[in-house]
């Protein structure tokens, strides 16, 4: 590695959220950003600041996450990936690092993000830290109707974590659907932006609607706006996966984009 002017690099990675208190660095907590920062600081012999595509809550996973950092070093991109994967905990995996232009920003350059939530309907001894095991009666048709109605909604204030500091709660849903697969119900959603805790709040409230604890009319009213206390409980974090993020000028040849 050679010292030079500042260079910006994008990094694509995955992590299993069970071991971490979310993405963002927090005092005295083990986080993905914290582990990645410590590893890069050690390998590059300088202090770097890593910016991620968005926050994830404690226990939430990511299969295709993007971040960026600036460094004075000219990096051998394949070598640094190899060394990072040897340095990092087993539940963080770096796929690739690419040099990007100075105007690329992992968070603010993004035009959409995608999530997936898995609701497992049959008991299984394996993989319980990546699903919500839920075997109560549920009306799949109502789940499907709830998902379809999301595309026409704009104001998601009823599904935003209380105390959030966003200036508005407007989101554009680009895709939302439930599918049945291998004994599970899987929720897929893509939007231009997400509010804090939004996906888990949506899933929890859809489940309450589909199991008869609240009406479809109540669900539709929530899509017009409201308070977080008006909607349902958040679905457990372990069932949620950050699937990917889209950029106008992709640093990874669309490999950072989810497949749905």
HUNOR-V925175 format. One record per backbone hydrogen bond with DSSP energy under -0.5 kcal/mol. NH is the residue of the N-H (numbers start at 1). CO is the residue of the C=O. E is the energy in kcal/mol with one decimal. If there is no record, write none. Layout:
# HUNOR-V925175
NH&CO&E, NH&CO&E
This chain:
# HUNOR-V925175
2&74&-0.9, 4&72&-2.7, 7&71&-3.0, 8&100&-0.6, 9&69&-2.7, 10&98&-3.2, 11&67&-2.9, 12&96&-2.7, 13&65&-2.6, 14&93&-2.6, 15&62&-2.5, 16&91&-2.3, 17&15&-0.7, 19&16&-1.1, 20&17&-1.9, 21&30&-3.3, 22&20&-0.9, 23&56&-1.2, 29&26&-1.7, 31&29&-0.7, 32&22&-1.8, 33&23&-2.7, 35&31&-2.3, 36&32&-2.6, 37&33&-2.5, 38&34&-2.2, 39&35&-2.0, 40&36&-2.5, 41&37&-2.7, 42&38&-1.8, 43&39&-2.3, 44&40&-3.0, 45&41&-1.2, 46&41&-0.8, 48&46&-0.6, 50&48&-0.5, 51&68&-2.8, 53&66&-1.6, 59&17&-1.1, 59&20&-1.3, 60&57&-2.0, 61&240&-2.4, 62&15&-2.4, 63&242&-2.6, 64&242&-1.0, 65&13&-3.2, 67&11&-2.1, 68&51&-2.4, 69&9&-2.1, 70&49&-0.5, 71&7&-2.4, 74&2&-2.4, 75&73&-0.7, 77&75&-1.0, 80&76&-2.5, 81&77&-1.5, 82&78&-2.0, 83&79&-2.5, 84&80&-2.6, 85&81&-2.3, 86&82&-1.2, 87&83&-1.5, 88&84&-3.1, 92&89&-1.8, 93&14&-2.8, 95&12&-2.8, 95&93&-0.5, 96&12&-1.3, 98&10&-2.6, 100&8&-2.4, 104&101&-1.8, 109&105&-2.1, 110&107&-0.8, 111&246&-2.7, 112&246&-1.0, 113&191&-2.4, 114&244&-2.4, 115&189&-2.7, 116&241&-2.2, 117&187&-2.7, 118&239&-1.9, 119&117&-0.5, 119&185&-3.1, 120&118&-0.6, 120&132&-1.9, 121&183&-2.2, 122&183&-0.6, 130&127&-1.7, 131&128&-0.7, 132&118&-2.0, 133&131&-0.7, 134&120&-3.0, 134&132&-0.7, 139&210&-2.1, 140&138&-0.9, 143&139&-1.8, 144&140&-2.5, 145&141&-2.2, 146&142&-2.6, 147&143&-2.2, 148&144&-2.2, 149&145&-1.8, 150&146&-0.6, 150&147&-1.2, 151&148&-0.9, 152&149&-0.9, 153&150&-1.2, 154&223&-0.6, 155&223&-0.6, 156&154&-0.7, 156&169&-2.8, 159&156&-1.9, 160&157&-1.2, 161&196&-2.3, 164&161&-1.5, 171&154&-2.4, 173&153&-0.5, 173&171&-0.6, 174&172&-0.6, 174&190&-2.5, 175&190&-1.8, 177&188&-2.2, 179&186&-2.3, 181&184&-2.6, 184&181&-1.3, 185&119&-3.1, 186&179&-3.1, 186&184&-0.5, 187&117&-3.0, 188&177&-3.0, 188&186&-0.5, 189&115&-2.3, 190&175&-2.6, 191&113&-2.1, 192&172&-1.9, 198&195&-1.9, 201&197&-2.0, 202&198&-2.6, 203&199&-2.7, 204&200&-2.4, 205&201&-2.2, 206&202&-2.6, 207&203&-2.4, 208&204&-1.9, 209&205&-1.7, 210&206&-2.7, 211&207&-1.8, 212&209&-1.1, 213&208&-1.7, 214&208&-1.2, 219&215&-1.9, 220&216&-2.6, 221&217&-1.9, 222&218&-2.0, 223&219&-1.2, 224&221&-1.6, 225&222&-1.6, 230&227&-1.8, 231&227&-0.6, 231&228&-1.0, 235&200&-2.2, 239&236&-1.1, 240&237&-1.9, 241&116&-2.7, 242&61&-2.8, 243&114&-2.5, 243&241&-0.7, 244&114&-1.2, 245&256&-2.5, 246&112&-2.6, 248&109&-0.7, 250&248&-0.6, 253&250&-0.6, 255&252&-1.8, 257&254&-1.3
